[in-house]
Amino acid sequence: MNKEKVVWSKSKTAKSAVIFSVHFVFLTLITFVLLLWDKVGSLAVEMQERGTDYLYMMFCLLLLVFIAYMYFFFEGRHMLDSGRNIALLFVILDVYIVIAYIIGQTSVYARPVALAALLVFVLVGRREAIFVNVLCALIMFLLDNVTVGETTTREMYSSLMISFTTGMMAIFFCDKAKTRFRIVGVGVLIVIPIGVIIFLLEVSSVIDAKTSGEAVSTIEAWQGLLMQLGYGLFGGVMSAVAFLALLPVFEWLFNCLTVYRLRELTSHDSKLIKKLQQEAPGTFNHSMTVAQLAEACASALGENVDYARAAAYYHDVGKLHQPEYFTENQGEYNLHDELTPELSADIIRMHAQDGYELIRANHLPQFLADVALQHHGTLPIRYFYAKALKMTDGELSMEDFSYVGPKPQSKIAAIIMIADAAEAVVRSLANRTPEAAEKAIRDIIEERMELEQFSECDVTMSDLTIIRQTLVNALTGVYHHRVKYPSIKFHKR
């Protein structure tokens, strides 16, 4: 999830607190339905006998949700910035609690203990996943505590330990799992601590049976131990399987960017990319080159390489509206020769807005639409401004020949802005030596600094230096010098 700077206010605090409260009510209702659904016939008696237990659980839930709100308020305020983010967290909690509780009726060891941690890690981030993992472990411990007649004390505390440790392990090992097969591997890996904990807790029953000297009891004890280990194996693998099954649903429902969805979006079979390749091949090739440059820059700056690649793929999709008016898609004839500079400038600058609208119309992530809109900032359209100057004696308004913005709001948007211009300029150079490329890219960056295009994002001078050096190395590799092939014709003997 893209984490942009949040301008906070009292109204946002109140709004986020209200949304949190509403979701707390839903969470409480779900919890009570799970606990009481089989006691509907004797609900009055149940509440009379154990009303204080349920009141205790509700207060603890309220306390945990309050702590969660305070944590995000001080450590991750971007999560409170929209109702969608809050809903995402609570829906993951709700789904996990329902699945874990139902499966836990068979055995607490069979629960998909790492499911919530994996979902939050991939959809939101590591820090949030660590916190939610602790939250899930404590909530399930609360539920086990209320159903203490059905769950032994030993199972309660071992379940708490298993939920906490395996969730943490899943978060740390999932960082390198970029394919669905490797996610299954993470599920198998977390079976190890589950198995060890179950074995150490349940082996005492085998020892007791052996001490009694009864062969039948010993066999039953071993069978019980193996069954619990089997449940533990199921719980670990089920964490990964349920994660893979639910992830596409959450991606679609909350329009989240994940490494898996990004790879689908950057496939040449994806709808807009395929259309770009067919209808605007020049723009397609330009976007592929910009993607390589953006990846290299993002990697050098420690930014998300997958985000940079996807943003580069989609930054110019607005040109699909009128592809023939852009140089890379034209042949010998230039359609702008028939237009006034003002009309030409309107057509050119609209591709940023058209890209934004096209991406949103196809229900693609907001981040891609934002970069498409921001990648030219408020820069002037130099060619048509110069053309207009030659055709008039009066003064021209620069704004009439400039993009409408906004300026880049993130480092990746700034990278795309620079890489987009650098690719076009260096490609047009007659002399593509490293020195010539370095000068051209330096001029591009200095011009954008002069026009304050980076004033709304957190790009530093050090970042710009790294971007310049990276682009010089990458572009001189892309447009390297080739030896002239000798004009010799070969004939078959």
C-alpha positions in Angstrom: 0.0 0.0 0.0 1.3 3.4 -1.0 2.0 5.5 2.2 1.8 9.2 1.3 2.1 12.0 3.8 -1.1 12.8 5.6 -2.1 16.3 6.5 -4.0 15.7 9.8 -6.8 17.6 11.4 -9.3 17.3 14.2 -12.1 16.4 11.8 -10.0 13.5 10.5 -9.3 12.3 14.0 -13.0 12.4 14.8 -13.9 10.7 11.5 -11.4 7.9 12.0 -12.5 7.4 15.6 -16.1 7.0 14.5 -15.2 4.5 11.7 -13.1 2.6 14.2 -16.0 2.5 16.6 -18.4 1.2 14.0 -16.0 -1.6 13.1 -15.6 -2.4 16.7 -19.3 -2.9 17.0 -19.3 -5.3 14.0 -16.3 -7.2 15.5 -18.1 -7.5 18.8 -21.3 -8.8 17.1 -19.3 -11.3 15.1 -17.6 -12.5 18.2 -20.8 -12.9 20.2 -22.5 -14.7 17.3 -19.7 -17.2 17.2 -19.8 -17.8 20.9 -23.6 -18.0 21.3 -25.0 -19.3 18.0 -25.4 -22.8 19.5 -26.8 -21.4 22.7 -29.8 -19.5 21.3 -32.3 -21.8 23.0 -30.8 -21.2 26.4 -29.5 -17.6 25.9 -31.1 -16.2 29.0 -29.7 -19.0 31.2 -26.2 -18.6 29.5 -26.1 -14.9 30.2 -27.3 -15.3 33.7 -24.6 -17.9 34.5 -21.7 -16.4 32.5 -22.7 -12.8 31.8 -19.7 -11.4 33.6 -17.4 -13.5 31.4 -18.9 -12.0 28.3 -18.7 -8.6 29.8 -15.1 -9.1 30.6 -14.4 -10.3 27.0 -16.2 -7.3 25.5 -14.2 -4.9 27.7 -11.0 -6.5 26.7 -12.0 -6.3 23.0 -12.7 -2.6 23.5 -9.3 -2.1 25.2 -7.5 -3.9 22.3 -9.3 -1.9 19.6 -8.6 1.3 21.5 -4.9 0.4 21.7 -4.9 -0.4 18.0 -6.3 3.0 17.2 -3.7 4.7 19.4 -1.0 2.7 17.8 -2.0 3.7 14.3 -2.6 7.3 15.4 1.0 7.7 16.6 2.9 5.1 14.5 0.9 4.7 11.2 -1.5 7.6 10.7 -1.7 6.8 7.0 -3.9 3.8 8.0 -6.5 6.2 9.6 -6.5 8.6 6.6 -9.4 6.7 4.8 -12.2 4.5 5.7 -11.0 2.0 3.2 -7.8 1.4 5.1 -9.6 0.9 8.4 -12.1 -1.3 6.7 -9.3 -3.4 5.2 -7.8 -4.1 8.6 -11.1 -4.9 10.3 -12.3 -7.1 7.5 -9.1 -9.1 7.7 -9.6 -9.4 11.5 -13.3 -10.4 11.1 -12.5 -13.1 8.4 -9.6 -14.5 10.4 -11.6 -14.7 13.7 -14.5 -16.5 11.9 -12.2 -19.0 10.1 -10.0 -19.6 13.2 -12.9 -20.0 15.6 -14.8 -22.5 13.3 -11.8 -24.6 12.5 -10.7 -24.4 16.2 -13.8 -26.3 17.2 -12.1 -29.3 15.8 -8.7 -28.5 17.3 -7.0 -25.2 18.3 -3.9 -26.5 16.6 -5.7 -26.7 13.2 -6.2 -22.9 13.0 -4.6 -21.0 10.1 -2.6 -19.0 12.6 -0.6 -17.0 10.1 -3.5 -16.1 7.8 -4.1 -12.5 9.1 -0.4 -11.8 9.4 0.2 -12.8 5.8 -2.7 -10.8 4.4 -1.8 -7.6 6.3 1.9 -8.0 5.4 1.2 -8.3 1.6 -1.7 -5.8 1.5 -0.4 -3.2 3.9 3.1 -3.6 5.3 5.4 -5.3 7.7 5.0 -3.0 10.7 1.2 -3.2 10.5 1.3 -7.0 10.1 3.4 -7.4 13.2 0.9 -5.4 15.3 -2.1 -7.2 13.8 -0.5 -10.6 14.4 -0.2 -9.7 18.1 -3.8 -8.5 18.1 -5.1 -11.7 16.5 -3.2 -13.9 19.0 -4.7 -12.0 21.9 -8.2 -12.0 20.5 -8.2 -15.7 20.0 -6.8 -16.2 23.5 -9.7 -14.2 24.8 -12.2 -16.4 22.9 -10.4 -19.5 24.2 -10.6 -18.1 27.7 -14.4 -17.6 27.4 -14.8 -21.2 26.0 -12.6 -22.6 28.7 -14.9 -25.5 29.3 -14.2 -26.7 25.7 -10.5 -25.7 25.6 -8.0 -26.9 28.2 -5.7 -24.3 29.8 -2.7 -26.0 28.3 -4.2 -25.7 24.8 -5.1 -22.1 25.4 -1.6 -21.0 26.2 0.0 -23.2 23.6 -2.4 -21.7 21.0 -1.4 -18.2 22.1 2.3 -19.1 21.7 1.8 -20.8 18.4 -0.3 -17.9 17.0 2.3 -15.3 18.0 5.5 -17.1 16.9 4.3 -18.6 13.6 2.6 -15.3 12.6 5.9 -13.5 13.2 7.9 -16.2 11.3 5.5 -16.0 8.4 6.0 -12.2 8.2 9.7 -12.4 8.2 10.0 -15.3 5.7 7.3 -14.0 3.4 9.4 -10.9 2.5 11.3 -13.0 -0.1 8.4 -15.0 -1.2 7.6 -13.4 -4.6 5.7 -16.3 -6.1 2.7 -18.3 -5.0 4.7 -21.5 -4.7 7.0 -19.9 -2.3 4.1 -18.8 -0.1 3.1 -22.4 0.2 6.7 -23.0 1.2 6.3 -20.5 4.0 3.2 -22.4 5.2 5.3 -25.6 5.3 8.1 -23.8 7.1 6.0 -22.5 9.9 4.8 -26.1 10.6 8.2 -26.7 12.3 7.7 -24.5 15.4 4.0 -25.6 15.5 5.1 -29.3 15.5 7.8 -28.8 18.2 5.4 -26.9 20.5 2.7 -29.5 20.1 5.1 -32.4 20.6 6.6 -30.9 23.8 3.2 -30.2 25.2 1.5 -33.4 24.3 4.3 -35.9 24.8 3.7 -35.9 28.6 0.5 -37.9 27.9 2.5 -40.6 26.2 5.0 -40.6 29.1 2.1 -40.9 31.6 0.6 -43.8 29.6 4.0 -45.6 29.5 4.4 -45.1 33.3 1.0 -46.7 33.9 2.2 -49.8 32.0 -1.0 -50.2 29.9 -0.2 -51.0 26.3 -3.6 -49.9 25.1 -3.3 -46.5 26.8 0.2 -46.0 25.3 -1.1 -46.7 21.8 -4.0 -44.3 22.3 -1.6 -41.6 23.7 0.6 -41.9 20.6 -2.4 -41.8 18.3 -3.6 -38.6 20.1 -0.2 -37.0 19.8 0.1 -37.9 16.1 -3.4 -36.5 15.5 -2.5 -33.2 17.2 0.6 -33.0 15.1 -1.5 -33.6 12.0 -3.8 -30.8 13.0 -0.7 -28.6 13.4 0.5 -29.5 9.9 -3.0 -28.7 8.6 -3.0 -25.3 10.4 0.4 -24.3 8.9 -0.3 -25.3 5.4 -3.9 -23.9 5.6 -2.5 -20.5 6.5 -0.8 -20.4 3.1 -3.7 -22.0 1.2 -6.3 -19.7 2.7 -4.0 -16.7 2.1 -3.7 -17.5 -1.6 -7.4 -18.1 -1.9 -8.4 -14.8 -0.1 -5.7 -12.5 -1.5 -7.3 -11.9 -4.9 -10.6 -11.1 -3.2 -9.0 -8.5 -1.0 -7.0 -7.1 -3.9 -10.3 -6.7 -5.9 -12.4 -5.5 -3.0 -10.0 -2.9 -1.7 -8.2 -2.2 -5.0 -4.8 -2.9 -3.4 -1.4 -3.2 -5.1 0.5 -6.3 -4.2 3.6 -7.9 -5.8 1.3 -10.5 -7.4 -1.2 -8.0 -8.8 1.6 -5.8 -10.0 3.1 -8.7 -12.0 -0.3 -9.3 -13.5 -0.8 -5.7 -14.4 2.6 -5.5 -16.1 2.0 -8.6 -18.2 1.8 -7.9 -21.9 -1.5 -9.7 -21.8 -3.1 -7.2 -19.5 -5.9 -5.2 -21.2 -4.4 -1.7 -21.4 -0.8 -2.8 -22.1 -2.0 -5.0 -24.9 -4.0 -2.1 -26.3 -1.0 0.2 -26.1 1.1 -2.4 -27.9 -1.4 -2.7 -30.7 -2.6 0.9 -31.2 0.4 3.0 -30.0 3.5 0.8 -30.6 5.9 3.7 -30.3 4.5 4.7 -26.9 4.6 1.1 -25.9 8.3 0.7 -26.7 9.0 4.1 -25.0 7.1 2.9 -21.8 9.1 -0.4 -21.7 12.4 1.5 -21.8 11.2 4.0 -19.2 10.2 1.0 -17.0 13.8 -0.3 -17.2 15.2 3.1 -16.2 12.6 3.5 -13.4 13.4 0.1 -12.0 17.1 0.9 -11.9 16.5 4.3 -10.2 14.0 2.8 -7.7 16.5 0.1 -6.8 19.3 2.6 -6.3 17.1 4.7 -4.0 15.7 1.7 -2.1 12.2 2.4 -3.4 9.7 -0.3 -4.4 10.9 -1.6 -7.8 7.6 -3.3 -8.6 5.7 0.0 -8.1 8.2 1.8 -10.3 7.9 -0.7 -13.1 4.1 -0.7 -13.1 3.9 3.1 -12.9 6.3 3.4 -15.9 4.2 0.9 -17.9 1.0 2.9 -17.4 2.3 6.5 -17.3 1.5 7.2 -20.9 -1.6 5.1 -21.5 -3.5 8.4 -22.0 -1.9 8.6 -25.4 -4.3 5.9 -26.5 -7.0 8.6 -26.8 -5.2 10.1 -29.9 -2.0 8.1 -30.5 -1.3 9.6 -33.9 -0.6 13.0 -32.4 2.5 11.8 -30.5 5.9 11.8 -32.2 6.8 8.2 -31.4 3.7 6.9 -33.1 4.0 9.0 -36.3 5.6 8.3 -39.6 6.9 10.9 -42.0 3.8 13.1 -41.6 3.2 15.2 -38.5 -0.5 16.0 -37.9 0.4 19.0 -35.8 1.5 20.8 -38.9 -2.2 21.4 -39.6 -3.0 22.7 -36.1 -2.4 25.9 -34.2 0.2 25.6 -31.4 -2.6 26.2 -28.8 -4.6 23.3 -30.0 -1.6 21.1 -30.3 -0.6 21.9 -26.7 -4.1 21.1 -25.5 -3.9 17.7 -27.2 -0.5 16.9 -25.8 -1.2 18.0 -22.2 -4.5 16.1 -22.1 -2.8 12.8 -22.2 -2.0 13.0 -18.5 -5.6 13.6 -17.6 -6.8 11.0 -20.1 -4.4 8.5 -18.6 -5.7 9.1 -15.1 -9.3 8.7 -16.3 -8.6 5.6 -18.4 -6.8 3.9 -15.5 -9.6 4.6 -13.1 -12.3 3.6 -15.6 -10.5 0.2 -15.8 -10.6 -0.1 -12.0 -6.8 -0.1 -11.7 -5.0 1.0 -8.6 -5.1 4.7 -7.6 -1.3 4.9 -7.4 -1.0 4.2 -11.2 -3.6 6.8 -12.0 -1.8 9.4 -9.8 1.6 8.8 -11.4 0.0 9.1 -14.9 -1.5 12.5 -13.9 1.7 13.8 -12.1 4.5 12.6 -14.4 4.6 16.0 -16.3 3.8 18.1 -13.3 3.2 21.7 -14.4 6.0 21.7 -17.0 5.7 23.9 -20.1 5.2 22.1 -23.4 8.4 23.6 -24.9 8.0 22.8 -28.6 4.6 24.3 -29.1 5.4 27.3 -26.9 8.4 28.1 -29.1 6.3 27.5 -32.2 3.7 30.0 -30.9 6.3 32.6 -30.1 7.4 32.6 -33.7 3.8 33.2 -34.8 3.0 36.1 -32.6 4.4 39.5 -31.8 2.7 39.8 -28.4 3.4 38.1 -25.1 2.2 34.5 -24.5 0.9 33.1 -21.2 3.2 30.2 -20.2 0.2 28.6 -18.4 -1.6 28.2 -21.7 1.3 25.9 -22.9 1.9 24.0 -19.6 0.6 20.8 -18.1 -2.0 21.4 -15.4 -0.4 19.2 -12.7 -0.3 18.3 -10.0 3.4 18.1 -9.4 4.9 14.7 -8.4 3.7 13.7 -4.9 6.0 10.7 -4.4 9.6 9.7 -5.2 8.4 7.2 -7.8 6.4 9.9 -9.6 9.5 12.1 -9.6 11.6 9.2 -11.0 9.1 8.6 -13.8 9.1 12.4 -14.6 12.9 12.4 -15.0 13.2 9.0 -16.7 10.5 9.8 -19.2 12.2 13.0 -20.4 15.7 11.4 -20.2 14.8 8.5 -22.4 13.3 10.8 -25.1 16.2 13.3 -25.0 19.0 10.8 -25.0 17.3 8.8 -27.8 17.3 12.0 -29.9 21.0 12.8 -29.4 23.3 12.3 -32.4 26.2 11.7 -30.1 25.2 9.3 -27.3 28.5 9.2 -25.4 28.3 9.1 -21.5 29.4 12.7 -21.4 26.6 13.9 -23.7 24.0 11.8 -21.9 25.2 13.1 -18.5 24.9 16.7 -19.7 21.4 16.1 -21.1 20.1 14.4 -18.0 21.7 17.1 -15.8 19.9 19.8 -17.8 16.6 17.9 -17.4 16.9 17.7 -13.6 18.1 21.3 -13.2 15.2 22.6 -15.3 12.7 20.7 -13.2 14.3 22.0 -10.0 14.2 25.5 -11.4 10.5 25.1 -12.1 10.0 23.6 -8.6 8.6 20.4 -9.8 9.9 18.4 -6.8 8.5 20.8 -4.2 5.7 18.5 -3.2 7.5 15.2 -2.8 10.4 14.1 -0.6 13.1 13.9 -3.2 16.5 15.2 -1.9 19.5 16.5 -3.7 21.3 13.2 -2.9 18.4 11.3 -4.5 18.6 13.4 -7.7 22.3 12.8 -7.9 21.7 9.1 -7.7 19.0 9.2 -10.2 21.2 11.2 -12.6 24.1 8.7 -12.3 21.8 5.7 -12.6 20.2 7.1 -15.8 23.5 7.9 -17.4 24.7 4.3 -16.8 21.4 2.8 -18.0 20.9 4.9 -21.0 24.4 4.6 -22.4 23.9 0.9 -22.1 20.5 1.0 -23.9 21.8 3.3 -26.7 25.3 2.0 -26.9 27.5 2.4 -29.9 27.5 -0.4 -32.5 30.2 -1.1 -35.1 29.1 -0.8 -38.7 28.4 -4.1 -40.3 30.4 -4.7 -43.5 28.4 -4.8 -46.7 29.2 -8.4 -47.7 26.6 -10.7 -49.4 26.8 -14.4 -48.7 25.5 -17.0 -51.1 24.6 -20.6 -50.5 27.1 -23.0 -51.9 
